[in-house]
Amino acid sequence: MLLAHLSDTHISSGSLERTVNYSAVKAVERVRALHPPPDCTIVTGDLVETGTPDEYATSRCLLDQLAGPVHVVPGNHDNPTVMLSELSGTSYVQRAPAEPDRCYYRVDLPELRLLCCDSNVAGRHHGRLGNTQLRWLDDELGRGDETPTVIALHHHPVRSDIAAMDEIMLADAAEFAGVLARHQPVVRILHGHLHRPMTCLLAGAVVMSAPSTDRQVHLDLDPDGPGAFIQEPPGIMLHRLNGNDDVSHLIPVRNPGPLVNSF
Protein backbone atom coordinates (compact mmCIF):
# COMPACT_ATOMS: atom_id res chain seq x y z
CA MET A 1 0.00 0.00 0.00
CA LEU A 2 1.44 3.34 -1.10
CA LEU A 3 0.00 6.33 0.74
CA ALA A 4 0.76 9.90 -0.42
CA HIS A 5 0.63 12.42 2.42
CA LEU A 6 0.12 16.14 1.82
CA SER A 7 -0.54 18.82 4.39
CA ASP A 8 -1.14 22.52 4.96
CA THR A 9 -1.96 23.47 1.40
CA HIS A 10 -3.73 26.63 2.69
CA ILE A 11 -5.63 27.14 -0.57
CA SER A 12 -6.64 30.78 -0.55
CA SER A 13 -8.93 33.30 -2.21
CA GLY A 14 -7.20 36.27 -0.59
CA SER A 15 -3.91 38.11 -1.01
CA LEU A 16 -1.88 34.86 -0.94
CA GLU A 17 -4.00 33.17 -3.60
CA ARG A 18 -1.52 33.28 -6.44
CA THR A 19 1.59 31.97 -4.68
CA VAL A 20 -0.05 29.56 -2.21
CA ASN A 21 -2.41 27.99 -4.74
CA TYR A 22 0.42 27.64 -7.26
CA SER A 23 2.37 25.68 -4.64
CA ALA A 24 -0.62 23.39 -4.04
CA VAL A 25 -0.96 22.80 -7.78
CA LYS A 26 2.71 21.83 -8.02
CA ALA A 27 2.29 19.42 -5.09
CA VAL A 28 -0.64 17.72 -6.81
CA GLU A 29 1.39 17.50 -10.02
CA ARG A 30 4.20 15.86 -8.04
CA VAL A 31 1.80 13.24 -6.69
CA ARG A 32 0.45 12.62 -10.18
CA ALA A 33 4.01 12.06 -11.44
CA LEU A 34 4.79 9.33 -8.90
CA HIS A 35 5.42 5.89 -10.39
CA PRO A 36 3.94 3.62 -9.34
CA PRO A 37 1.05 5.89 -8.36
CA PRO A 38 -0.09 5.96 -4.73
CA ASP A 39 -3.04 3.78 -3.76
CA CYS A 40 -4.47 6.58 -1.63
CA THR A 41 -3.80 10.24 -0.76
CA ILE A 42 -4.38 11.83 2.64
CA VAL A 43 -4.35 15.59 3.32
CA THR A 44 -3.77 16.23 7.02
CA GLY A 45 -5.53 19.54 7.45
CA ASP A 46 -5.38 23.23 6.69
CA LEU A 47 -6.65 22.38 3.26
CA VAL A 48 -7.72 26.02 2.95
CA GLU A 49 -6.72 29.30 4.57
CA THR A 50 -9.94 30.84 5.93
CA GLY A 51 -12.61 28.17 5.51
CA THR A 52 -14.78 29.92 2.92
CA PRO A 53 -16.94 28.14 0.30
CA ASP A 54 -14.85 29.66 -2.51
CA GLU A 55 -11.66 28.18 -1.09
CA TYR A 56 -13.22 24.74 -0.76
CA ALA A 57 -14.56 24.96 -4.32
CA THR A 58 -11.00 25.62 -5.51
CA SER A 59 -9.63 22.80 -3.38
CA ARG A 60 -12.24 20.42 -4.75
CA CYS A 61 -11.14 21.13 -8.31
CA LEU A 62 -7.56 20.44 -7.27
CA LEU A 63 -8.28 17.22 -5.39
CA ASP A 64 -10.33 15.97 -8.33
CA GLN A 65 -7.08 15.74 -10.31
CA LEU A 66 -5.72 13.00 -8.04
CA ALA A 67 -6.24 9.37 -8.98
CA GLY A 68 -7.38 6.85 -6.38
CA PRO A 69 -9.07 7.54 -3.05
CA VAL A 70 -8.44 10.94 -1.46
CA HIS A 71 -9.27 11.73 2.17
CA VAL A 72 -9.01 15.00 4.11
CA VAL A 73 -9.07 15.88 7.82
CA PRO A 74 -9.73 19.39 9.18
CA GLY A 75 -7.02 21.67 10.52
CA ASN A 76 -7.23 24.85 12.56
CA HIS A 77 -7.63 27.00 9.42
CA ASP A 78 -10.45 24.81 8.14
CA ASN A 79 -14.15 25.13 8.90
CA PRO A 80 -15.48 21.56 9.25
CA THR A 81 -19.10 22.63 8.68
CA VAL A 82 -18.28 24.40 5.41
CA MET A 83 -15.84 21.65 4.44
CA LEU A 84 -18.50 18.96 4.87
CA SER A 85 -20.99 21.02 2.88
CA GLU A 86 -18.73 22.06 0.00
CA LEU A 87 -17.04 18.66 -0.39
CA SER A 88 -20.27 16.69 -0.08
CA GLY A 89 -20.81 14.06 -2.73
CA THR A 90 -17.14 13.11 -2.70
CA SER A 91 -15.15 10.55 -0.74
CA TYR A 92 -12.88 13.32 0.57
CA VAL A 93 -14.73 13.83 3.86
CA GLN A 94 -17.41 12.15 6.00
CA ARG A 95 -19.56 13.30 8.90
CA ALA A 96 -18.91 11.71 12.27
CA PRO A 97 -21.92 9.54 13.19
CA ALA A 98 -21.97 10.68 16.82
CA GLU A 99 -21.11 14.34 16.07
CA PRO A 100 -22.55 15.25 12.65
CA ASP A 101 -21.01 18.74 12.76
CA ARG A 102 -17.53 17.20 12.95
CA CYS A 103 -15.45 15.40 10.34
CA TYR A 104 -13.93 12.15 11.61
CA TYR A 105 -14.42 8.77 10.03
CA ARG A 106 -13.05 5.32 9.19
CA VAL A 107 -11.91 4.22 5.74
CA ASP A 108 -11.35 0.56 4.90
CA LEU A 109 -8.80 0.17 2.14
CA PRO A 110 -7.75 -3.21 0.68
CA GLU A 111 -4.63 -3.45 2.84
CA LEU A 112 -5.08 -0.66 5.35
CA ARG A 113 -7.52 0.79 7.87
CA LEU A 114 -7.43 4.59 7.95
CA LEU A 115 -8.87 6.47 10.93
CA CYS A 116 -9.31 10.13 10.02
CA CYS A 117 -9.64 12.47 13.02
CA ASP A 118 -10.97 15.99 13.51
CA SER A 119 -8.81 18.08 15.87
CA ASN A 120 -10.35 21.43 14.87
CA VAL A 121 -11.43 23.78 17.67
CA ALA A 122 -13.59 26.56 16.26
CA GLY A 123 -11.89 29.95 16.43
CA ARG A 124 -8.71 28.59 18.03
CA HIS A 125 -5.36 27.39 16.71
CA HIS A 126 -4.71 24.57 19.18
CA GLY A 127 -6.30 21.19 18.60
CA ARG A 128 -8.59 18.91 20.60
CA LEU A 129 -10.19 15.58 19.80
CA GLY A 130 -12.67 15.61 22.68
CA ASN A 131 -14.16 12.77 24.73
CA THR A 132 -16.70 11.58 22.15
CA GLN A 133 -14.09 11.26 19.41
CA LEU A 134 -11.62 9.59 21.77
CA ARG A 135 -14.27 6.98 22.65
CA TRP A 136 -14.89 6.43 18.94
CA LEU A 137 -11.16 6.00 18.36
CA ASP A 138 -10.91 3.57 21.28
CA ASP A 139 -13.77 1.52 19.85
CA GLU A 140 -12.29 1.45 16.37
CA LEU A 141 -8.86 0.39 17.60
CA GLY A 142 -10.47 -2.30 19.76
CA ARG A 143 -12.23 -4.08 16.91
CA GLY A 144 -9.55 -6.78 16.82
CA ASP A 145 -8.94 -6.44 13.10
CA GLU A 146 -5.41 -7.47 12.09
CA THR A 147 -5.39 -5.00 9.20
CA PRO A 148 -2.60 -2.39 9.65
CA THR A 149 -4.00 0.90 10.95
CA VAL A 150 -3.03 4.49 10.20
CA ILE A 151 -4.38 7.46 12.16
CA ALA A 152 -4.49 10.86 10.47
CA LEU A 153 -5.02 14.17 12.24
CA HIS A 154 -3.86 17.76 11.88
CA HIS A 155 -2.29 18.79 15.21
CA HIS A 156 0.88 17.20 16.48
CA PRO A 157 0.38 14.96 19.55
CA VAL A 158 4.04 15.05 20.62
CA ARG A 159 6.06 18.14 21.49
CA SER A 160 8.27 19.42 18.69
CA ASP A 161 10.43 21.71 20.90
CA ILE A 162 9.41 24.60 18.65
CA ALA A 163 7.88 26.66 21.44
CA ALA A 164 5.46 28.70 19.34
CA MET A 165 4.04 25.56 17.73
CA ASP A 166 3.85 23.54 20.94
CA GLU A 167 1.60 26.23 22.40
CA ILE A 168 -0.97 25.26 19.76
CA MET A 169 -0.45 21.48 19.58
CA LEU A 170 -3.08 18.84 20.40
CA ALA A 171 -4.41 19.86 23.82
CA ASP A 172 -5.63 16.39 24.78
CA ALA A 173 -2.49 14.61 23.58
CA ALA A 174 -2.17 12.75 26.90
CA GLU A 175 -5.69 11.35 26.55
CA PHE A 176 -4.95 10.41 22.94
CA ALA A 177 -1.80 8.57 24.06
CA GLY A 178 -3.84 6.81 26.73
CA VAL A 179 -6.21 5.43 24.09
CA LEU A 180 -3.30 4.28 21.93
CA ALA A 181 -1.64 2.52 24.88
CA ARG A 182 -4.64 0.20 25.27
CA HIS A 183 -4.15 -1.26 21.80
CA GLN A 184 -1.42 -2.76 19.66
CA PRO A 185 0.64 -0.05 17.98
CA VAL A 186 -0.71 1.48 14.81
CA VAL A 187 1.72 1.55 11.90
CA ARG A 188 1.69 5.34 11.46
CA ILE A 189 0.20 8.47 13.01
CA LEU A 190 0.27 11.10 10.27
CA HIS A 191 -0.19 14.81 10.95
CA GLY A 192 0.52 18.29 9.68
CA HIS A 193 0.37 21.69 11.42
CA LEU A 194 4.14 21.92 11.98
CA HIS A 195 4.89 22.97 8.41
CA ARG A 196 8.00 20.79 8.47
CA PRO A 197 8.85 17.08 8.71
CA MET A 198 9.24 15.49 12.15
CA THR A 199 9.42 11.86 13.27
CA CYS A 200 8.92 10.52 16.78
CA LEU A 201 7.25 7.70 18.74
CA LEU A 202 4.01 7.67 20.70
CA ALA A 203 2.68 4.54 22.43
CA GLY A 204 4.82 2.41 20.15
CA ALA A 205 3.57 4.07 16.97
CA VAL A 206 5.71 6.05 14.52
CA VAL A 207 4.44 9.64 14.34
CA MET A 208 5.30 11.60 11.20
CA SER A 209 4.43 15.08 10.00
CA ALA A 210 4.40 16.22 6.40
CA PRO A 211 5.92 19.55 5.43
CA SER A 212 3.62 22.22 4.06
CA THR A 213 3.21 22.35 0.31
CA ASP A 214 3.97 26.07 0.69
CA ARG A 215 6.18 27.71 3.33
CA GLN A 216 7.81 25.98 6.28
CA VAL A 217 8.12 26.79 9.98
CA HIS A 218 11.64 27.71 11.07
CA LEU A 219 13.27 25.06 13.27
CA ASP A 220 13.89 27.33 16.26
CA LEU A 221 14.63 25.29 19.39
CA ASP A 222 15.04 28.37 21.60
CA PRO A 223 12.36 27.96 24.32
CA ASP A 224 11.68 31.70 24.06
CA GLY A 225 11.62 31.73 20.27
CA PRO A 226 8.72 33.72 18.80
CA GLY A 227 8.06 31.42 15.84
CA ALA A 228 8.68 32.32 12.20
CA PHE A 229 8.27 31.00 8.69
CA ILE A 230 11.19 30.26 6.39
CA GLN A 231 11.38 29.62 2.65
CA GLU A 232 12.66 26.06 2.90
CA PRO A 233 11.56 23.74 0.08
CA PRO A 234 7.97 22.46 0.20
CA GLY A 235 7.42 18.73 0.12
CA ILE A 236 5.14 15.74 0.42
CA MET A 237 5.52 12.35 2.08
CA LEU A 238 5.16 8.90 0.56
CA HIS A 239 4.58 5.95 2.88
CA ARG A 240 4.90 2.30 1.87
CA LEU A 241 2.86 0.49 4.51
CA ASN A 242 2.07 -3.15 5.05
CA GLY A 243 2.40 -3.48 8.81
CA ASN A 244 5.81 -5.13 8.56
CA ASP A 245 8.74 -3.45 6.78
CA ASP A 246 7.14 -0.01 6.48
CA VAL A 247 9.14 2.88 5.04
CA SER A 248 8.49 6.60 4.51
CA HIS A 249 10.09 9.05 2.07
CA LEU A 250 10.23 12.84 2.01
CA ILE A 251 9.82 14.10 -1.57
CA PRO A 252 10.55 17.71 -2.57
CA VAL A 253 7.77 19.31 -4.58
CA ARG A 254 9.97 21.39 -6.84
CA ASN A 255 10.91 19.81 -10.15
CA PRO A 256 14.25 18.02 -9.65
CA GLY A 257 14.95 17.93 -13.38
CA PRO A 258 15.81 14.89 -15.49
CA LEU A 259 17.71 11.88 -14.20
CA VAL A 260 21.46 12.38 -14.57
CA ASN A 261 22.57 8.78 -14.99
CA SER A 262 21.83 5.26 -13.86
CA PHE A 263 23.74 2.88 -11.62
Contacts in CASP RR format, 6 or more apart in sequence:
PFRMAT RR
TARGET T0000
AUTHOR 0000-0000-0000
METHOD contacts of the structure
MODEL  1
MLLAHLSDTHISSGSLERTVNYSAVKAVERVRALHPPPDCTIVTGDLVET
GTPDEYATSRCLLDQLAGPVHVVPGNHDNPTVMLSELSGTSYVQRAPAEP
DRCYYRVDLPELRLLCCDSNVAGRHHGRLGNTQLRWLDDELGRGDETPTV
IALHHHPVRSDIAAMDEIMLADAAEFAGVLARHQPVVRILHGHLHRPMTC
LLAGAVVMSAPSTDRQVHLDLDPDGPGAFIQEPPGIMLHRLNGNDDVSHL
IPVRNPGPLVNSF
1 39 0 8 1.000
1 40 0 8 1.000
1 109 0 8 1.000
1 110 0 8 1.000
1 111 0 8 1.000
1 112 0 8 1.000
1 148 0 8 1.000
1 240 0 8 1.000
1 241 0 8 1.000
1 242 0 8 1.000
2 34 0 8 1.000
2 36 0 8 1.000
2 37 0 8 1.000
2 38 0 8 1.000
2 39 0 8 1.000
2 40 0 8 1.000
2 238 0 8 1.000
2 239 0 8 1.000
2 240 0 8 1.000
2 241 0 8 1.000
3 38 0 8 1.000
3 39 0 8 1.000
3 40 0 8 1.000
3 41 0 8 1.000
3 42 0 8 1.000
3 112 0 8 1.000
3 150 0 8 1.000
3 238 0 8 1.000
3 239 0 8 1.000
3 240 0 8 1.000
3 241 0 8 1.000
4 31 0 8 1.000
4 34 0 8 1.000
4 38 0 8 1.000
4 40 0 8 1.000
4 41 0 8 1.000
4 42 0 8 1.000
4 236 0 8 1.000
4 237 0 8 1.000
4 238 0 8 1.000
5 41 0 8 1.000
5 42 0 8 1.000
5 44 0 8 1.000
5 190 0 8 1.000
5 208 0 8 1.000
5 210 0 8 1.000
5 236 0 8 1.000
5 237 0 8 1.000
5 238 0 8 1.000
5 239 0 8 1.000
6 27 0 8 1.000
6 28 0 8 1.000
6 31 0 8 1.000
6 41 0 8 1.000
6 42 0 8 1.000
6 43 0 8 1.000
6 44 0 8 1.000
6 210 0 8 1.000
6 213 0 8 1.000
6 236 0 8 1.000
6 237 0 8 1.000
7 43 0 8 1.000
7 44 0 8 1.000
7 45 0 8 1.000
7 46 0 8 1.000
7 154 0 8 1.000
7 191 0 8 1.000
7 192 0 8 1.000
7 193 0 8 1.000
7 209 0 8 1.000
7 210 0 8 1.000
7 211 0 8 1.000
7 212 0 8 1.000
7 213 0 8 1.000
8 44 0 8 1.000
8 45 0 8 1.000
8 46 0 8 1.000
8 192 0 8 1.000
8 193 0 8 1.000
8 195 0 8 1.000
8 210 0 8 1.000
8 211 0 8 1.000
8 212 0 8 1.000
8 213 0 8 1.000
8 214 0 8 1.000
9 20 0 8 1.000
9 23 0 8 1.000
9 24 0 8 1.000
9 27 0 8 1.000
9 43 0 8 1.000
9 46 0 8 1.000
9 47 0 8 1.000
9 48 0 8 1.000
9 59 0 8 1.000
9 62 0 8 1.000
9 212 0 8 1.000
9 213 0 8 1.000
9 214 0 8 1.000
10 16 0 8 1.000
10 20 0 8 1.000
10 24 0 8 1.000
10 46 0 8 1.000
10 47 0 8 1.000
10 48 0 8 1.000
10 49 0 8 1.000
10 77 0 8 1.000
10 212 0 8 1.000
10 214 0 8 1.000
11 20 0 8 1.000
11 21 0 8 1.000
11 24 0 8 1.000
11 47 0 8 1.000
11 48 0 8 1.000
11 49 0 8 1.000
11 55 0 8 1.000
11 58 0 8 1.000
11 59 0 8 1.000
11 62 0 8 1.000
12 20 0 8 1.000
12 21 0 8 1.000
12 48 0 8 1.000
12 49 0 8 1.000
12 50 0 8 1.000
12 55 0 8 1.000
13 49 0 8 1.000
13 50 0 8 1.000
13 52 0 8 1.000
13 54 0 8 1.000
13 55 0 8 1.000
13 58 0 8 1.000
14 49 0 8 1.000
14 50 0 8 1.000
16 49 0 8 1.000
19 214 0 8 1.000
20 49 0 8 1.000
20 214 0 8 1.000
21 58 0 8 1.000
23 213 0 8 1.000
23 214 0 8 1.000
23 234 0 8 1.000
23 253 0 8 1.000
24 59 0 8 1.000
24 62 0 8 1.000
24 213 0 8 1.000
24 214 0 8 1.000
25 62 0 8 1.000
26 213 0 8 1.000
26 234 0 8 1.000
26 253 0 8 1.000
26 254 0 8 1.000
27 213 0 8 1.000
27 234 0 8 1.000
27 235 0 8 1.000
27 236 0 8 1.000
27 253 0 8 1.000
28 62 0 8 1.000
28 63 0 8 1.000
28 65 0 8 1.000
28 66 0 8 1.000
30 235 0 8 1.000
30 236 0 8 1.000
30 251 0 8 1.000
30 253 0 8 1.000
31 38 0 8 1.000
31 41 0 8 1.000
31 66 0 8 1.000
31 236 0 8 1.000
32 65 0 8 1.000
32 66 0 8 1.000
32 67 0 8 1.000
34 238 0 8 1.000
34 251 0 8 1.000
37 67 0 8 1.000
37 68 0 8 1.000
38 68 0 8 1.000
38 238 0 8 1.000
39 68 0 8 1.000
39 69 0 8 1.000
39 109 0 8 1.000
39 110 0 8 1.000
39 111 0 8 1.000
40 68 0 8 1.000
40 69 0 8 1.000
40 70 0 8 1.000
40 71 0 8 1.000
40 109 0 8 1.000
40 112 0 8 1.000
40 114 0 8 1.000
41 66 0 8 1.000
41 68 0 8 1.000
41 69 0 8 1.000
41 70 0 8 1.000
41 71 0 8 1.000
42 70 0 8 1.000
42 71 0 8 1.000
42 72 0 8 1.000
42 73 0 8 1.000
42 114 0 8 1.000
42 116 0 8 1.000
42 150 0 8 1.000
42 152 0 8 1.000
42 190 0 8 1.000
43 63 0 8 1.000
43 70 0 8 1.000
43 71 0 8 1.000
43 72 0 8 1.000
43 73 0 8 1.000
44 73 0 8 1.000
44 75 0 8 1.000
44 152 0 8 1.000
44 153 0 8 1.000
44 154 0 8 1.000
44 190 0 8 1.000
44 191 0 8 1.000
44 192 0 8 1.000
44 193 0 8 1.000
44 209 0 8 1.000
44 210 0 8 1.000
45 72 0 8 1.000
45 73 0 8 1.000
45 74 0 8 1.000
45 75 0 8 1.000
45 77 0 8 1.000
45 78 0 8 1.000
45 154 0 8 1.000
45 192 0 8 1.000
45 193 0 8 1.000
46 75 0 8 1.000
46 76 0 8 1.000
46 77 0 8 1.000
46 78 0 8 1.000
46 154 0 8 1.000
46 192 0 8 1.000
46 193 0 8 1.000
46 212 0 8 1.000
47 56 0 8 1.000
47 59 0 8 1.000
47 72 0 8 1.000
47 74 0 8 1.000
47 75 0 8 1.000
47 78 0 8 1.000
47 83 0 8 1.000
48 55 0 8 1.000
48 56 0 8 1.000
48 58 0 8 1.000
48 59 0 8 1.000
48 77 0 8 1.000
48 78 0 8 1.000
48 83 0 8 1.000
49 55 0 8 1.000
49 77 0 8 1.000
50 77 0 8 1.000
51 77 0 8 1.000
51 78 0 8 1.000
51 79 0 8 1.000
51 82 0 8 1.000
51 83 0 8 1.000
52 79 0 8 1.000
52 82 0 8 1.000
53 82 0 8 1.000
53 85 0 8 1.000
53 86 0 8 1.000
56 82 0 8 1.000
56 83 0 8 1.000
56 86 0 8 1.000
56 87 0 8 1.000
57 86 0 8 1.000
59 87 0 8 1.000
60 86 0 8 1.000
60 87 0 8 1.000
60 90 0 8 1.000
60 92 0 8 1.000
63 70 0 8 1.000
63 72 0 8 1.000
63 90 0 8 1.000
63 92 0 8 1.000
69 91 0 8 1.000
69 107 0 8 1.000
69 109 0 8 1.000
70 90 0 8 1.000
70 91 0 8 1.000
70 92 0 8 1.000
71 91 0 8 1.000
71 92 0 8 1.000
71 93 0 8 1.000
71 107 0 8 1.000
71 114 0 8 1.000
71 116 0 8 1.000
71 152 0 8 1.000
72 83 0 8 1.000
72 87 0 8 1.000
72 92 0 8 1.000
72 93 0 8 1.000
72 103 0 8 1.000
72 116 0 8 1.000
73 103 0 8 1.000
73 104 0 8 1.000
73 116 0 8 1.000
73 117 0 8 1.000
73 118 0 8 1.000
73 119 0 8 1.000
73 152 0 8 1.000
73 153 0 8 1.000
73 154 0 8 1.000
74 80 0 8 1.000
74 83 0 8 1.000
74 103 0 8 1.000
74 118 0 8 1.000
74 119 0 8 1.000
74 120 0 8 1.000
74 154 0 8 1.000
75 119 0 8 1.000
75 120 0 8 1.000
75 154 0 8 1.000
75 155 0 8 1.000
75 193 0 8 1.000
76 120 0 8 1.000
76 121 0 8 1.000
76 123 0 8 1.000
76 124 0 8 1.000
76 125 0 8 1.000
76 126 0 8 1.000
76 127 0 8 1.000
76 154 0 8 1.000
76 155 0 8 1.000
76 168 0 8 1.000
76 193 0 8 1.000
78 120 0 8 1.000
79 120 0 8 1.000
79 122 0 8 1.000
80 101 0 8 1.000
80 102 0 8 1.000
80 103 0 8 1.000
80 118 0 8 1.000
80 120 0 8 1.000
81 101 0 8 1.000
83 93 0 8 1.000
83 103 0 8 1.000
84 93 0 8 1.000
84 95 0 8 1.000
84 101 0 8 1.000
84 103 0 8 1.000
87 93 0 8 1.000
93 103 0 8 1.000
93 105 0 8 1.000
94 103 0 8 1.000
94 105 0 8 1.000
94 116 0 8 1.000
95 101 0 8 1.000
95 102 0 8 1.000
95 103 0 8 1.000
95 105 0 8 1.000
96 102 0 8 1.000
96 103 0 8 1.000
96 104 0 8 1.000
96 105 0 8 1.000
96 118 0 8 1.000
96 133 0 8 1.000
96 136 0 8 1.000
98 132 0 8 1.000
98 136 0 8 1.000
99 132 0 8 1.000
99 133 0 8 1.000
102 118 0 8 1.000
102 120 0 8 1.000
102 133 0 8 1.000
103 116 0 8 1.000
103 118 0 8 1.000
103 120 0 8 1.000
104 115 0 8 1.000
104 116 0 8 1.000
104 117 0 8 1.000
104 118 0 8 1.000
104 133 0 8 1.000
104 136 0 8 1.000
105 116 0 8 1.000
106 113 0 8 1.000
106 114 0 8 1.000
106 115 0 8 1.000
106 116 0 8 1.000
106 140 0 8 1.000
107 113 0 8 1.000
107 114 0 8 1.000
107 115 0 8 1.000
107 116 0 8 1.000
108 114 0 8 1.000
108 147 0 8 1.000
111 147 0 8 1.000
111 148 0 8 1.000
111 241 0 8 1.000
111 242 0 8 1.000
112 147 0 8 1.000
112 148 0 8 1.000
112 149 0 8 1.000
112 150 0 8 1.000
112 241 0 8 1.000
113 140 0 8 1.000
113 145 0 8 1.000
113 147 0 8 1.000
113 148 0 8 1.000
113 149 0 8 1.000
113 150 0 8 1.000
114 149 0 8 1.000
114 150 0 8 1.000
114 152 0 8 1.000
115 137 0 8 1.000
115 140 0 8 1.000
115 141 0 8 1.000
115 149 0 8 1.000
115 150 0 8 1.000
115 151 0 8 1.000
115 152 0 8 1.000
116 152 0 8 1.000
116 153 0 8 1.000
117 129 0 8 1.000
117 133 0 8 1.000
117 137 0 8 1.000
117 151 0 8 1.000
117 152 0 8 1.000
117 153 0 8 1.000
118 129 0 8 1.000
118 133 0 8 1.000
118 153 0 8 1.000
119 127 0 8 1.000
119 128 0 8 1.000
119 129 0 8 1.000
119 153 0 8 1.000
119 154 0 8 1.000
119 155 0 8 1.000
119 170 0 8 1.000
120 127 0 8 1.000
120 154 0 8 1.000
121 127 0 8 1.000
121 128 0 8 1.000
121 171 0 8 1.000
124 168 0 8 1.000
125 168 0 8 1.000
126 155 0 8 1.000
126 167 0 8 1.000
126 168 0 8 1.000
126 169 0 8 1.000
126 170 0 8 1.000
126 171 0 8 1.000
127 154 0 8 1.000
127 155 0 8 1.000
127 168 0 8 1.000
127 169 0 8 1.000
127 170 0 8 1.000
127 171 0 8 1.000
128 170 0 8 1.000
128 171 0 8 1.000
128 172 0 8 1.000
129 137 0 8 1.000
129 153 0 8 1.000
129 170 0 8 1.000
129 172 0 8 1.000
129 175 0 8 1.000
129 176 0 8 1.000
130 172 0 8 1.000
130 175 0 8 1.000
134 172 0 8 1.000
134 175 0 8 1.000
134 176 0 8 1.000
134 179 0 8 1.000
137 151 0 8 1.000
137 176 0 8 1.000
137 179 0 8 1.000
138 179 0 8 1.000
138 182 0 8 1.000
138 183 0 8 1.000
141 149 0 8 1.000
141 179 0 8 1.000
141 180 0 8 1.000
141 182 0 8 1.000
141 183 0 8 1.000
141 186 0 8 1.000
142 182 0 8 1.000
142 183 0 8 1.000
148 186 0 8 1.000
148 187 0 8 1.000
148 241 0 8 1.000
148 242 0 8 1.000
148 243 0 8 1.000
149 186 0 8 1.000
149 187 0 8 1.000
150 186 0 8 1.000
150 187 0 8 1.000
150 188 0 8 1.000
150 189 0 8 1.000
150 190 0 8 1.000
150 239 0 8 1.000
150 241 0 8 1.000
151 186 0 8 1.000
151 188 0 8 1.000
151 189 0 8 1.000
151 190 0 8 1.000
151 205 0 8 1.000
152 189 0 8 1.000
152 190 0 8 1.000
152 191 0 8 1.000
153 170 0 8 1.000
153 189 0 8 1.000
153 190 0 8 1.000
153 191 0 8 1.000
154 191 0 8 1.000
154 192 0 8 1.000
154 193 0 8 1.000
155 168 0 8 1.000
155 169 0 8 1.000
155 170 0 8 1.000
155 191 0 8 1.000
155 192 0 8 1.000
155 193 0 8 1.000
156 165 0 8 1.000
156 169 0 8 1.000
156 170 0 8 1.000
156 191 0 8 1.000
156 192 0 8 1.000
156 193 0 8 1.000
156 194 0 8 1.000
156 198 0 8 1.000
156 207 0 8 1.000
156 209 0 8 1.000
157 169 0 8 1.000
157 170 0 8 1.000
157 173 0 8 1.000
157 176 0 8 1.000
157 177 0 8 1.000
157 189 0 8 1.000
157 191 0 8 1.000
157 202 0 8 1.000
157 207 0 8 1.000
158 173 0 8 1.000
158 200 0 8 1.000
158 201 0 8 1.000
158 202 0 8 1.000
158 207 0 8 1.000
159 166 0 8 1.000
159 169 0 8 1.000
160 166 0 8 1.000
160 169 0 8 1.000
160 194 0 8 1.000
160 198 0 8 1.000
161 221 0 8 1.000
162 194 0 8 1.000
162 217 0 8 1.000
162 218 0 8 1.000
162 219 0 8 1.000
162 220 0 8 1.000
162 221 0 8 1.000
162 227 0 8 1.000
163 220 0 8 1.000
163 222 0 8 1.000
163 223 0 8 1.000
163 224 0 8 1.000
163 225 0 8 1.000
163 227 0 8 1.000
164 220 0 8 1.000
164 225 0 8 1.000
164 226 0 8 1.000
164 227 0 8 1.000
165 193 0 8 1.000
165 194 0 8 1.000
165 217 0 8 1.000
165 227 0 8 1.000
168 193 0 8 1.000
169 193 0 8 1.000
170 176 0 8 1.000
177 202 0 8 1.000
177 203 0 8 1.000
178 203 0 8 1.000
180 186 0 8 1.000
180 202 0 8 1.000
180 203 0 8 1.000
180 204 0 8 1.000
180 205 0 8 1.000
181 203 0 8 1.000
185 203 0 8 1.000
185 204 0 8 1.000
185 205 0 8 1.000
186 205 0 8 1.000
187 205 0 8 1.000
187 206 0 8 1.000
187 241 0 8 1.000
187 243 0 8 1.000
187 246 0 8 1.000
188 205 0 8 1.000
188 206 0 8 1.000
188 207 0 8 1.000
188 208 0 8 1.000
188 239 0 8 1.000
188 241 0 8 1.000
188 246 0 8 1.000
188 248 0 8 1.000
189 202 0 8 1.000
189 205 0 8 1.000
189 206 0 8 1.000
189 207 0 8 1.000
189 208 0 8 1.000
190 208 0 8 1.000
190 209 0 8 1.000
190 210 0 8 1.000
190 237 0 8 1.000
190 239 0 8 1.000
191 207 0 8 1.000
191 208 0 8 1.000
191 209 0 8 1.000
191 210 0 8 1.000
192 209 0 8 1.000
192 210 0 8 1.000
193 209 0 8 1.000
194 209 0 8 1.000
194 217 0 8 1.000
195 211 0 8 1.000
195 212 0 8 1.000
195 215 0 8 1.000
195 216 0 8 1.000
195 217 0 8 1.000
195 229 0 8 1.000
196 209 0 8 1.000
196 211 0 8 1.000
196 212 0 8 1.000
196 216 0 8 1.000
196 217 0 8 1.000
196 219 0 8 1.000
196 232 0 8 1.000
197 208 0 8 1.000
197 209 0 8 1.000
197 210 0 8 1.000
197 211 0 8 1.000
197 237 0 8 1.000
197 250 0 8 1.000
198 207 0 8 1.000
198 208 0 8 1.000
198 209 0 8 1.000
199 206 0 8 1.000
199 207 0 8 1.000
199 208 0 8 1.000
199 209 0 8 1.000
199 248 0 8 1.000
200 206 0 8 1.000
200 207 0 8 1.000
201 207 0 8 1.000
206 246 0 8 1.000
206 248 0 8 1.000
208 237 0 8 1.000
208 239 0 8 1.000
208 248 0 8 1.000
210 235 0 8 1.000
210 236 0 8 1.000
210 237 0 8 1.000
211 232 0 8 1.000
211 233 0 8 1.000
211 234 0 8 1.000
211 235 0 8 1.000
211 236 0 8 1.000
211 237 0 8 1.000
211 250 0 8 1.000
212 234 0 8 1.000
212 235 0 8 1.000
213 234 0 8 1.000
213 235 0 8 1.000
213 236 0 8 1.000
213 253 0 8 1.000
214 234 0 8 1.000
215 229 0 8 1.000
215 230 0 8 1.000
215 231 0 8 1.000
215 232 0 8 1.000
215 234 0 8 1.000
216 229 0 8 1.000
216 230 0 8 1.000
216 231 0 8 1.000
216 232 0 8 1.000
216 233 0 8 1.000
216 234 0 8 1.000
217 227 0 8 1.000
217 228 0 8 1.000
217 229 0 8 1.000
217 230 0 8 1.000
218 227 0 8 1.000
218 228 0 8 1.000
218 229 0 8 1.000
218 230 0 8 1.000
220 227 0 8 1.000
220 228 0 8 1.000
233 252 0 8 1.000
233 253 0 8 1.000
233 254 0 8 1.000
234 252 0 8 1.000
234 253 0 8 1.000
234 254 0 8 1.000
235 250 0 8 1.000
235 251 0 8 1.000
235 252 0 8 1.000
235 253 0 8 1.000
236 250 0 8 1.000
236 251 0 8 1.000
236 253 0 8 1.000
237 248 0 8 1.000
237 249 0 8 1.000
237 250 0 8 1.000
237 251 0 8 1.000
238 248 0 8 1.000
238 249 0 8 1.000
238 251 0 8 1.000
239 246 0 8 1.000
239 247 0 8 1.000
239 248 0 8 1.000
239 249 0 8 1.000
240 246 0 8 1.000
240 247 0 8 1.000
240 248 0 8 1.000
END
